[in-house]
Amino acid sequence: MGALFDKRLWIVSGKGGVGKSTVAAALALRSARAGRRTLVCEVNTQERISGLLGHPPVGPQVTLLEANLWAVDVRPQEAMREYALMVLRFETLYKTVFENKVVRYFLRFIPSLQELVLLGKILYHAQEKRPDGQPLWDTIVMDAPATGHAITFLRVPQVLMQTVPPGPMSREALKMKDLLEDPAVTAAVLVSLPEEMPVNETLELHAALRDQVRVRTHAAVLNATFPERFTEDDLEALVDQPELLQVARAHHARANQTVLAQLKLERNLHVPVHSVPRIFTPCFDRSAIEQVMTHLEPLVTGKAAP
């Protein structure tokens, strides 16, 4: 599949609680470390990524966190205004239309309008240009909604093209759809845990991205894995130490789960599956993100970690 660095729009998703924000933060940090202008986007949620990287919340404005790394929390109210100005061009027209109480009442009945403006703002950034015509952002990392909502969110351009009449909104939806479906630009990274339900949801998400959204899965990340440390001989040697044997057996069972999960993902996704071991720390902070980033080196560069 090559290096993730070959793409510009990285969509990170997975079942809630699998660590997708952790992976998104690590990927964004690695991109910035490579000297790439990187924007990491959270979508209408309680901000986590700026905190994971040791910075205060950034809110709805694109904000510089550190060298080559910016962040934004894309929220509906601010995105609505920005999206309208992008499409309608004139602020006076925006105020006439979108700040009219009657119009705002009826806007609630336009299907998926909130998702449209959220996704539209992110994809607008993906199309921004520098004065020389090159993309403004070398990498945009989207910390996408969790599994089921991710499909609804990413299908918004298709839904709007089917439901709204020809005009600025339908043209924007078409551009968004084309950008999402372009494998030269967009890549999905699916995050899972070595457990049955997260693995099954990852497979379902992959199929839905392929069949409903036509977004290509670039790779998967199996998070919080347990490496094999105890052989059967080791367990037998601990038979006279029941407390240690219990701990060793528990670890052995989790290691077996990791192997089975990795095999199932590889056989069904047909993309690389990158393992990130469980990190035991009383405070999951910047140093933990740095560790995760190291394990994701082969994903972003296509080369083995040093």
Secondary structure as GFF3:
##gff-version 3
##sequence-region A 1 306
A	DSSP	three_ten_helix	4	6	.	.	.	ID=ss1
A	DSSP	beta_strand	9	14	.	.	.	ID=ss2
A	DSSP	alpha_helix	20	33	.	.	.	ID=ss3
A	DSSP	beta_strand	38	43	.	.	.	ID=ss4
A	DSSP	alpha_helix	49	52	.	.	.	ID=ss5
A	DSSP	beta_strand	63	66	.	.	.	ID=ss6
A	DSSP	beta_strand	69	74	.	.	.	ID=ss7
A	DSSP	alpha_helix	76	88	.	.	.	ID=ss8
A	DSSP	alpha_helix	91	98	.	.	.	ID=ss9
A	DSSP	alpha_helix	101	107	.	.	.	ID=ss10
A	DSSP	alpha_helix	113	127	.	.	.	ID=ss11
A	DSSP	beta_strand	139	143	.	.	.	ID=ss12
A	DSSP	alpha_helix	147	154	.	.	.	ID=ss13
A	DSSP	alpha_helix	156	163	.	.	.	ID=ss14
A	DSSP	alpha_helix	168	181	.	.	.	ID=ss15
A	DSSP	beta_strand	186	192	.	.	.	ID=ss16
A	DSSP	alpha_helix	196	208	.	.	.	ID=ss17
A	DSSP	pi_helix	209	213	.	.	.	ID=ss18
A	DSSP	beta_strand	217	225	.	.	.	ID=ss19
A	DSSP	alpha_helix	232	237	.	.	.	ID=ss20
A	DSSP	alpha_helix	242	269	.	.	.	ID=ss21
A	DSSP	beta_strand	273	277	.	.	.	ID=ss22
A	DSSP	alpha_helix	286	295	.	.	.	ID=ss23
A	DSSP	alpha_helix	297	301	.	.	.	ID=ss24
###
